[in-house]
Amino acid sequence: MRGSNALRILCWHVDGSWMESFIQGRHVYLLPKEPEGGPFGLGRAGHPWPRHVVDVPAEALRDTEVDVVILQRPEELALAERWLGRRPGRDVPAVYVEHGTPQGRAATSRHPLADRDDIPVVHASDFNRLMWDCGLAPATVVDLGVADPGHRFTGELPQAVAVVDEPFGRDAGTDLLEALRAAAPIDLFGSGAEAIRSWPDGRGHALTGNPPIPLEELHTAMARRRAYVHPSRWTSPGAPLIEAMLLGLPVVAVATTAAATLPPSVGAVSCDLGVLAGRLAALTADRDLAAEAGAAARAHALAHHGLDDFLNRWDVLLERAVT
């Protein structure tokens, strides 16, 4: 036990970036583990996390002390009840973390917990809270907090970088990367990115997909480029965007979902591809201009996505949930 005020939290490894930040807190984090793994029994999944992140065999959960359950998928409600022998929200405190934007018609999408008033829903952004109809469920927002990788911008390479996992389809904005390569070469990283590649031609520079690399190497690679491109049309603000700003990169972002709240000083935020392309060309052509916008981006990220504030806000929510 990490101390008398530490909670024993049952949670699943669902969103890697969020989990990486959440487990930096002062509690004990219990991750269900099944022999076959699967989406609900991964446990730590081989991650080099601290010792207070503990694999617990699913069959042992009924006899395991749990103070609060962190739910992230609708299926976990019934699964937690079966494994614990206790009903989340009634027999054991629970909080539901909503990482995503609605996948149906946004303004009228009803949240899976909308008919329950005993489990609060915590959204990853104010935009997400606005779009989801949470009905009876108490709803609040805790913006993602990210550990500061340090101001590493060098901008030695006159090209852009993007990090998009599974960069396929309009939600991810892959077609927008194709359009923006008219302004500058773009190096793409993320799970599945290696499948994306366009050669220099009359329509633009290279769009080069790269295989996954360790996070520390990725941060170094990002910091060598002069701008970060955020092409996603429909997503919560993820760790790569925040990390890029913390590294000191200027951001060229499609002004949809929560990215629309970024100030223009960070680089460029627009729904006009012409505006984005023009600004991307200027930033990649002028290292000093990129460094100035990148400094503003870093200041914004430090003010809104600090890890300490994220953990402190979660401590308040957890204390409220268990009292």
N, C-alpha and C positions, 0 to 999 in steps of 0.2 A: 504494500500500500504506500502511496506517495505522500500521505499526510491525512490528518483527520478530516480535512475539508475537501479532499479529493473525491469525486464521484466515480462510480463504476458505470461506464457508458457502453451500452450495446449498440454497435453500428456496423454498417457494411461498407466495404471498399467499392464505391460506385463511381464517383468523380475523383480522379486522381489528384488534380490540382487542389480541390477543396479539402480532400482528406489530408494531403500533405501539410496544409496549414492547420487544420482542425486538431490534429494529433500533437501539435506543438504546445498544447495547453497543459494544465497542471493535473489532469485527471488520469484515470486508467481506462483504456479503450479496449473493449472486448469485441473481437471480430470472429463471427461464426466460421467454423472450418468443417468441411465434409471431405471424406476420402477422395471422392471424384471431383472435388472442386465445384465447378459450375458457377453460374452467375450469383448464387446466394451462399456459396460455401468456399469462397476463395481464401478467407483468412487474410493474412499479411501478404500473400501471393509473392513471397520472396523478397519483399522490399526491405531495405536496410533501415527499418524504423527503430526508434528507441524501445527499451525493454518494457515500458509502460503501455505499449501496443501489443496486446496478447491474443494469440490464437486460442479459441475455445471450441472444442468439439461440439457440434450441434446437439448431440445426444446428452451432453453434460450441462446444457444451459438451464434445464429445469431445476438443477441443484446449485446454480450459480447465483450469487448475489448481484443484482442489477438495480441501480438507482434510477436510471432513465434510459429510454430507447430513442435513438435517432433513426427515424424512418426517412427513406429517400425514394422508394418506389411503392406503388399501391400494393403490390403482392406481399410486401414485408409485413403488412398488418396481420394477415392470417398466419403467415409463417412465424412471426414472433410469438403470437398467441399459442401456436402449436408447440413450438420449441420451449417456451418459458412456462407454459401452463398458466399464463396470466394475460389479461387483455390490455394491450397498450392503450393508454389514455384513461383506463378505468381501474385496473388492478396495479398498474405500474405507469408512472409518468412517461409521456412520449412527446416528441417534437418532430414535425415533418419538414424536411428541407426540400424546397422546390428549386432545383438547379436550372430548369429549362423554361423556355418560352412556350406558350400554348401551341399545339400542333394542329388544332382545328381552327375555326373562325375565331380570331384572337379575342375580340371584344366580348364575345358571348361564350367563351370556353369555360365550362364549369369544372372546378378542381375536384379531383377524386375525394377529397376530405370536406367538400363544401357542406355536407349534411351533418357534420360533427362539430360540436363546440368544445370538445374536451382535448383536442390535439391542435396546438397552434401551428400555423404554416409560416415558415421563414423563407422568404424569397431572396434570390441572389442580386436583385436590383429593384429599384423603384418602378422601372418599366414593367418588369415581370409582375409585380404586385398589381399594377394598374390594369394589365391585360387579363389576368386570371380572375374569374368570378369565384371567390372563396366562400361565398354563402355565409354559413354560421361560424366557420372556423376563424378564430382570431388570426390576423395576418400582420406580419411585420417584415422588415428588411434588414439583412446584415450583408453589406457589400463584401465581396471576397477580399481577404487580406493576404498579402504575399510577402515572404521573407525578402528583404532587400538584397539583391545580388551585387549592389555597388554601382557607382557611376563609371562605366567601363568604355563608353563611346570613344572610338578612334576614327570611325568614318573613313578609313583608308581606301575602302573599295567603293567606287562610284556606282553603286547599284542598291536595290531594295531587297528586303527580306520579308517573308510572310511565314507564319506557322499556323497550319490548319490541319487538324486530324481528319482523315477520310475526306479529302477535298474533292468531293464529287457532287454535282448538282447545284441548283440555284441557291439553296439555303447557305451552302458554304461559300458561294460567290466565285467559283472557279472561272466562270465566264468573265467575271470582272477582272480577274488577274490577266486573262487573255487580252482584254481591252487595255489594261493599264501597262502592259509590256510595250505599248507604243511609246511610252514616256521614258522607260528605263528598264534595264535587265532586272529580273526578279528571281531570287533564289527561294524556293519553297521547301519548308521542312514540316515534319509531322507524320503521324502514322498514315501510311498509304501514299505519301507525297511523291515517292519515287516513280509512281505510275504516270505522273504528269510531266510532260516535257514538250515545249514548242521551240523550234529552232529560229534563229534570227532570219527574218524575211522582210519583204516589202511592207509588212504590217507592223513590224516592231522588233524589239530585242528578244533575247532568249528568256523563256520561262523554264527554269531548271528545277525539277523535283529531286530531292535528296533523300537517301535512306535515313531512318532514325539514328540519332547519336545521343550520348549521355547529356543530361541537362547542363552540366558545367561546360562541356564543349559547345553545346548549342548557344549558351549565353555569350561565349567568346566569339562564335561565328556571327551572331546577330550584331554584336557591338562593332564589328569591323565594317558593317554596311552603313549606308547613310540615311536610310529611312525604313520604317516598318509599315507594311500595308495590312490593313484589317478589312478584308473584302466581304465578310459574312453579312448576309441580309437579315438573318433571323437567328440570333443566338444570345445567350447571356455573355457579359464581358468575361472572357476567360483569362487564365493566368498568363498565356503568352503575350497578350496585349499589355497587361499591367507590367510584366517583366520587361518588355521592350521599353516602356516609358521609364521604368526604374533604371535601366541600363543607360539611359540618356539618348535614346533614339527618338527622332520626331516621328509622328504618327500620321499616316494618310488613311483615314477611316471613312467607310460608308456610313452616312448619318442615319442609321436605323437602329432600333431597339435602344439599349442603354448607351451605345457609342455616340448617339446624337447629343448627349449631354457634355461631351468633351469640349473644352474651349478651343476656339480657332488657333490660339497661340501654340498649341501642341504640334501643329503642322498643317493639317487640312481635315475638315470634317464637313462632308457635303454629300448630297444625293446626285449631284451633277458630275458625271464622269469626266467631262471636259475640265471642270475645276480641279478635280482630284489629279487628273493626268498632268495638268499644267503645273500644279504645285509639286507633284512627285518629280517632274523633270527639273524643276528649280532646285529642290532639295538635294537631289543626287548629283547635280552639277556644281554645287557650292557647299563645300564642307563647313565653312564658317556659318552659313545660314542654317544648315542642318544642326550644327552644334547648339546654336541659339534656341531653335525650336525644341531640340531634345532636352535642353535644360529646363524649359517650361513644362515639358511633358513629365520629366522626373519630379518636379516640384508638385505637380498635380497628383501624381500617383502616390507620393509620400503623404500628401494631405488626406487622400481619400481611400487608400488601400493598404495602410500600414498593418503589419501583422499584429502588433500589440493591441491596437484598437479592435481588430477583428476578434481576438481572443477575449478581451475584456467584455465586449458586447455579448459574446457567447456565454461567458461566466454569469452575466446578469440574467440572460434568458434561462440558463440551466437552473440557477438558484430559484428563479420564479417558478419553474416547472415542478421542482421537487418539494416546494413548500406549500 
